[in-house]
Amino acid sequence: METIMSLATMNVYDITADKHGENQMPCPECSPNRRKKNTKCFSYNTEKEIGFCNHCEARFVKHNPYEKKEYIKPVFEFQNFTKLSDKVVKWFEGRGISQRTLLSMKISEKREYMPQTEKEENCIVFPFFKNAELINLKFRDGRKNFKLSSGAELIWFNYDAILQHEEIIICEGEIDALSFIQAGFDNVISVPNGANIGKMEYFDSSFEDLNKVKTFVIAVDNDLKGIELKQDLIRRLGMEKCKTASFKQFKDANELLVSEGKESIQNAVKTAKLIKLPHIYSVDDFRNELNDYFENGMPQGKTLGIPELDKIIRWQTGRFGVATGIPGMGKSEFLDFVYCRLNILYKWPIGYYSPESMPLQLHFSKIFPKFVGKEYKKGVVNDNEKYTGEEYINKNVFWVNPPVDMEIDEILSRFEYLVKAKGCKAFIIDPFNRIEQTANHADNERLFIKKNLVKMSNFTKRTDSLLFLIAHPTKMQKDKGIYKIPGPYDISGSADFWNMLDYTLTVHRIQKEDGQFNSFGVVIVQKAKINKTMGETGTWPYWYNINNGRYITDHENGQQKQWDNSNWITNEEYYPPEESEFKIQPLTLNEAFGDDFAELPY
């Protein structure tokens, strides 16, 4: 049985189709209303998931609804826990976990086919309950391979603890959760799929329940992946609600339990530290990050895989930038391209406040080609590309779209929601002059600008997000019909656009002698606050691909252009390399922070 949707009427139908090849049958759309109801005018290809009717010319795709997904609940009979095999019981006892704890959490065992080994294995079974109802099962074999029930909803392990406690401990695996329970803490939950920050849909379904919890103790693994997970959890849950637990020299809670006993687990929870107010730190607060810095140097901005551009600008979260340029030069287009690429490479969901890009379907039609490589237009993309592109953007791009302009506090409150609910890490406000002025700043433009820039900068640091602002310059004069290239000091209203931001750049298209614009130009990066990690600044000559809104380097030596028209969503080569090509060398204070610190007495 296949469920398909007509792209003509958006109606949904169930059809019977073979798993392979073309299936010929009456059209579910038009045949019921025809005299020859049994004529096989409709063809559906199960493998390609597309169909076409030769009579009414309706096109169909497999129906994957955008609405709340219907999950499959596993059917499982829990075994008598007194009959757990001695091998399983002894293994858990070796990890410091008693049979009483296994019984309380309904841990079982079962032979199960594991795709990693392509055969049945003896597996430990971890059940996932919500409101006392079985929602999912995780099977783990002796080689640490695991799988979850097919089609089941992804939820926190021990979800019901969220509903019963005001303080919740969050750890990175089921065995760590059992370790806390063994030590007397039943207010513990675990992420269901490890430190996989790119797949955290279990946050969406639990957002309202998590909001009711007063305090979270973050107790994830003491390694690089665990640090990344901890930072993302704090971003989503809010630092004011979070404490962090330390396992000293041990990797995780279970290692601590095995080595030092449950008293050490209890002490780790008891001594968990609040996320301190900004600007108040001791070495203990960043010791793990300090060790990483000692081993690997300063953290780097993300690269786009365009060497000439990556040299002059690299993109970091916790930073705030501005892009300027004469109207029509492509400021929004360039940042859309950058953000789409950051999303593909590093899984950064995107948030927009962009009144000038309305209506939403217009802005969508500009973003779609950057992901898919083709214009969003009938006859250019096929049904499958259209459908998968829409679904991908639906999950990765979000708009704040009020009927009237918003004040900055309203915009940032919506952005903060997107951080917590959707995991957004990259934001654009386009343009600055569409931020509504507050009444008390109406007569003082410079004060209005400064207050807004401070709030936006604080937002990026508080949420560890990247925010770019698009700001128009003052009216630029022409020289024989040719505009001069504006810089950040040319932005209307205030020099603070240069002084207060981490990045400043200008997007400029080269003009012909008659004043018309070419499809090539330059991006000029005037400021990247920490040069060795955020870019060296400079000029990047580009060509603009009018077919999909992407950019490539303009090689002035006449090298043939290598246009990129591939589908980024399905092209695995666009996933980030394990190691960046940029190696960071130790810096002096002036190299790191610039001349602003030249007169400090150390």
N, C-alpha and C positions, 0 to 999 in steps of 0.2 A: 504494500500500500504506500503510495506517495501522496503528499499534500502539495498542491501547486497553486500558484496565484496568477491570474490574468493581469497583464500590465495595461490592458485596455480599460478594464472596469474595476480592477483591484479585488475582484471576487475570488474566493478561495474554494478549491474543489479537492476531493479525494479521488484518486484514480488507482487502478490496479496496473502495475507495470513490472516487467522483468528487470532484473538488476543490471543487465548488460544490453547495449545496442539500442536500436530504434524500436519504439512501441507504437503501433498503428491502432487507432480506435476512434469512435465518434468523439466529436468535440464537446467537452463539458459546457462550453459557453453557448454555442449556437445550435447544436444538434437537437436538443429537446424541443426547439421551436421550429424545426424543419419537417417537411413532409417525409423526406428520406432520413429518418432518425438514426438508422444503423449504418449509414455511410461512414467509412473510416477516413475522415478528412483531416484528422488530427494526428500529429506525430510528436512523440516525446522521447528525448534521449536521457536516460537515467544517469549516465556517467557525466554528461555535460550539464545536467539539471536545467535544460531548456526545452521548450516545446513551441509548435507553430501549427495553426489551423489554416489549411489551404482554401477554406471557404470564407470564413469571416476575417481571416488574416490577423487574428489575435495572437499575441505572443505571450508565452508563459514562462515562469521560472519556479524553481522549488521554493516553497513558502517557508521562510525563516522569519517569523514575526518579530517586529521590533518591540512588541508588548512584552510584558513580564513572561519570562521563559517558563514553559511547563516542564517541571523536573520529574524524573522517574524515581520513585522511592524504592529502595532495595527491599527484597523479601528475604528474611534471614531468621532462622531458628537458633536462638542462643543455646549453646550446649550446657550441660550440667557442669558447673565449674569445679566440682570435686573430681571430675574426670579429665581435667586438663592434663596433658601428658607431663610426665616427670621432667622431660627435657625442657619444655616451655617454662614450667614452674621454677626449675633450677636456674634457667637463664635469667629470669626476672629477679630471682633472689640474688644472683650474682651482680645484678644492677641495683641492689638495695631496695627492691620493690616486692612487697609481700603478696601472698595470695589473697589476703583480705582486701588489699587495694585493687587487685585485678577484679575481684568479685564486685566491689562497689561501682566500678566503672564498666562492668559487663564486657571485659576483654575476653576474647575467645581465640580459638584456632581452627583452621580449615585448610584443606588442600584446595588450591586455586591455580588456575592457569595464569602464568605471568608472561606478558609479552616480551620482557627483557631476556628471559631464558628460553622462551618458546616451548615451555612445558609446565606441567603442574608442579607446584612446590608446596611444602608445608609452610603455612603463613600464619602470623599473628594477625588477628582481626580487631581493629579499633572502630567501634561504632560511634557515629555522630548523631546526637539527639538534639531536637529543638522542641520545646514544650512537651517533653517526654515522648516525642514521636521520632522514630528512626528515620533519618534523612539521608545518610550516606554511610559508606563503609570504606575503610582504608585497609588494604592487604599489604603486609610487609613480610618478605621472605628473609632467610638467613644471610643473604648477601646485601641487605639493605635496599633491595629493589622494592618499590611500592607502586600500587595503583589504587585509584578510587573507583567507586561504582560508576559504570557508564551511564551518562545522562542524569546523574543525581546532582542536587544542588550543593554547591561548595559553601560550607559554613564553618564557624569556629568549632574546634574540639571542646566539648563540655560547655556548649553554648548556654545552657540553662543557668550557669553560674552568673551570667550577665544580668539575668532577670531577678536574681536572689540576693545580690550583694552590692554594697555601695563602693567597695574597693575591689578591683580586679587585677590579678597578676596575669601578664601576657608573656608566654614563652614561645619557643620556636619549633617545638615538636611534641608529639604525644608522650614520649618517654620522659621528657623534661616535665610535662604536666603531671604525669604519674609520680614523679619525684617530689613535686610540691605537695601532692595529695598525701603521699607517704609521710611527709613531714608535718601534716596536720592542716594543710591549706586546701579547702575544697573550692575556694574562690579563684580558681585558675582556669584560664583558657589557653588554647594554642592555635597558632595559624595552621591551616590545614595542609599547606603545600610548601612548607619551609620558607626560607628567606627569598621568596620570589616576588619582588615588589612590582613586577610587570603584570601580575595576575592576582589582583586583590578584589575580585568582585564580591567576596564575602563581606566586604565593608559596606557595599551598597545596601544589602538586605538587612544589615544590623545597625545602620546609622542611627536610627531613632532610639534603639535600645542602648547603644553605647553612650548617647548623649545624656542619659539618665544616671550614668555612673559618675561618682564624685572624684575618684582617684584611680589612676592606673599605675601599677608597678611594672615597668618594662624590664623583663628578665630574659633577654634573648642571648644567643651565643656570642662568645667573646672572640669573634673573628671578623674579617672584612665584610662578609655578607651580613653578619649579625649587626654590625655597626650601621650599614645602609638601611637594614630593616628598622632598627631602633630610631634612626633619624626620620624615616617615613612615618612610623607610628606616631612619633611626637608631633610631626607636622599635621597629621590628620586628626589626632585626638586633642591637640592643644597643649602647649608646654605647661600652662598653668594647672593642668590636671595630672601631670605625669611625674613619677619618680623613676629612678633607674637603680637596679640592683647590680651588685658586683659579685663575681664568682672568684675574685682574686686571680690566682694564676691558672685556674681551671677553665676549660672551654665552655662548659655549660652546667646546668643545674644537676644533671645526673652524675657527671664526673665529680662534682662537689659532694653529692650525697654518698657516692661510693668511697671517696677518699676520706671524708671527715665526718660523715653522719648527718642525721636530720637536724641536729642542733646548728650546724653551719648553714643549712638551708633557712632555718628560722631566723638566724642572725642576718642573713643576706636580705631577707624581707624587712626585718626590723630596722636595719641600717640603710635601707634604700634612700637615696638622696633626691630631694626635690630638684626639678629643673630651676636653676636659680634665675633671679631677675637679670635682665641684660646688663653686661659690663661688670659683673661680679663673678670672678673665676679664681679657682686655684688649680694647680697642676692636676690634681685628682680628677677634675672635671673633663680634662681632655687628654688624659694619659694614653688611652688607646690611639687617638688620632695623632698624638705626639710620636708614638712609636712608629706609626705608618709614615709620618713625615720624615723621621730619622732614616727609615729604610728606603723610601721612594722619592723624597723631596716634596716640594710644595704641590698641592693639588692643582690640576690643570683644568682650564676650560675645555669644553667639548669641541671637537673638530667636525667639519662637514664632509671631509673627504675631498676637498678642493684645495690642493696644496698652496696655491698662490693666495687664496683668501684666508686659509687657516693660519698662514704666517702672520697676518696683520690683525686678525681678530679671532678669539676663541671664546666660547659662550659658557658662562658660569651662572649657576643659581645663587641666590642671595645678592644679585646685582641688579642695577637699574640703569637703563640707557635711553637715549633719545636719538631718533632719526629725523633729519630735516632734508629739505630740498624744495625746489620750486614746484608748485602744483602741476601734476601731470608727469612728473619725472619718475614715478614708480616707487615711492617710499613704501607704500602699503604692499605692493607686489613683491618687493624684495624681502620684506620681513615675513610675509606669508610663506615665501619659498624657504627661508631660513627655518622658520618654526615647523613647517611640514617635514623638513629634513631632520631636524632635531627629534621630532616625534617618531619618525621611522627608525632612526639610528638608536635612540636612547629611551624610547617609550615615554616621552614627556607629553601628557595630555595638555591641550591648549585651551585658554580662555580668552574671549574677546569682549571688549566694549568698543564698538565700532559703528557709531551712528552714520558715518558717511558711506558705509558699505551696505546700507540697507537698500532693498529688502533682503532678508536672510537668504532667499533662494539665489539672489545675485552674488552675494559673497560666497555661498556654497559653490556656485558654478565656477568661481575663480580658484577655489581651493582644490576642488575635485581633480582637475588636470594635473596639479602638482603631485598628487598621490598616485594617480592611475596612469599618467603619461599621455592622456588623450582628452580632447575637449568633451565637455558634458553636453553631448548633442546626439540626437537620434541619427543613426546611420554612421556615426563615428565610433562610438563604443557599443559593444554587443550587450545583450541583456545581462549576462553574467557579470561583466565588468561594471555595469551600471549598479547592479544590485549589491555586489560585494563592496564597491567603493562607497555607496551610501551607508552601508552597515558599518564599515570601518570608521568613517567620519562621524557617524552617530555615536560611536563609543569613545572617540578621541578628541573631538572639537566641540566646544560649548560657547554659547553667546549670552551675554547680558544684554537684553534687548527691550528696554523700557519704551513706552510711547512718547515720553518727553526726556530731555536731557537730565542727567543725574548729577548730584553733588558728589565729590570725591569719596566721602565717607560711605555713601550708598553703594558706589561702584566697588570699593574695596571690601565691603561686607559681603557682596555677592561673590567676589573673587575668593574670599576666605571660605565661603561655603563650598566652592568648586575644589579648593585644596583638600578639604576634609571629606567631601562626599565622592569626588571623582578623581582625586589624586593629581589635579592639575599642577604643573610645574612651570609653565611658560604662559605669560599674559601680554596682551597688547591693548593699549588705549589709543584709539585713532579717531579723531585727533584731539590735541589738548584743548583747543578752543571750544570743544563740545562738552566740556565739564562745566556744569552749572555753577555760577558764582553764588556764594553765600551773601546774605544781605550786609553783614558787617565788613565785607571786603570789597563791596561794589565800587567804592571810590579810591581804592588803593590796589592797583593791578600788581605791582611788584610784591606786595605783601601776600596777595592771593596766590601768586605763582610760587613764592617760597614756601608757604604753608602746605600747598598741595604737593610740591616736590618732596618735602620732608615726610609727609604721610605715605607717599608711594615708596620712598626709599625704606622707610621703617617696615612697610608691608613685606618687601622682598626679603629683608633680613629675618623678620618674625616667622615667615612661612617657608624660607629657603626656596624662593621662587625667582625666576627671571622675568622682569617686566620691562618692556620697551614702550616708550611714548613717542608718538608721531606729532611733531610740532612744525607749523608753517613758519617760514621766515617773513620778515617785513617785505614790503613790495620791493622787488629787485629791479634795478635799472638795467636797460639794455644798451649794448654797444654795437651799433650797426645791426640791430635786430637779434643779437646774440646775448643771452643771459650770462652774467658772471656766476661762478659757483658759490653758493652761500655756505657759511660755516655756522657753528653753534652760537657765536656771538651775534649772528644775524637773525636769530630767532626772536620773534616779536615779544617784547615785554621785559626781559630780564637777562642779565649775564649769568644768573644762577643755573641756567640750562647747561652751561659749561662747568661752573664751579662745583656743583653739587652731585653730578651724575658720574657713574662708573664708566659708561661708554658714551661717546658721541660719534655719529657718522652722518655723512651726506650721500644721498643717492642722486646722480645727475646723468641725464641722457645727453649725448653729443648732438649738437645741432648742425644741420646743413647750412650752406651759405645763404640760402633763402629763409632761414629761420625754422624750417621744419625739423622735427625730431627723428633721429635714427633709432634703430632697435638695438643699439649698443651704447655703452657709456662707461661710467666709473662709479665705484663705491669708495669713498674717502673716509678712512677711520682716523679721526683726529685724536681720540683719547681712548685708551684701554688702561684702566687705573693702575694695575700691576702688570707691567709690560711683559715680564718673563712667563707669566701664566695666562694672561688674558689677550695677548697679542702685542706685536711690535709697532702697531699703527702703520699707516701708509695708504697707498692707492691700489685698487684692484680694477683693472679694465675687464669689462664683461660683454658678452653677447646675450641677448634675451631671446628665448625660444618662444615665438609667438603661438606655437601650437599647444603648449602646455604650461607656459608661465614659469619655466625653469631657467636657470642662469648657468652659463659656462664661462671659462676664462677666455678672454680675447688675446690670443697669441699674436703679437704684432709682427712676428717673423714670417707670417703667411701660412703657418701650420694649419692643416685642414681641420675644420670644426668637427668635434665629436659630439653631436647632439644626443642627449639622453631622452629617449621616448619610452623607456621601460616602465613597467608597472611596479612601483616601489612596494606596494602592499604584498605582492606575491614573489618578489625578487629577493632571495635570501642573501645576496651579496651586499645588501644595504644594511645588514645588521652589524653592530659595531665591532671593530677588531678588539682582540683581547688586550692589546698593548698599544698605547699611542706612540706615534713616531717622534713626539716631542719629549726630550729629556730635560728635566729642570735642574739647573745648576744652583748651588748656594748663592744667596743674594746679600748684598749690603743693605743697610737700612734705606739709604737714598735710592738704590736700585729698586727696592721693593715698593716704596711709598712715594718717591719723587721728591722734588725740591721743597714741598711744603714742610718737610721734617728736617731740612738741612740745618736749622739753627738750634735743634734740641741738644741739650748738654750731655749727650752720651753717644 
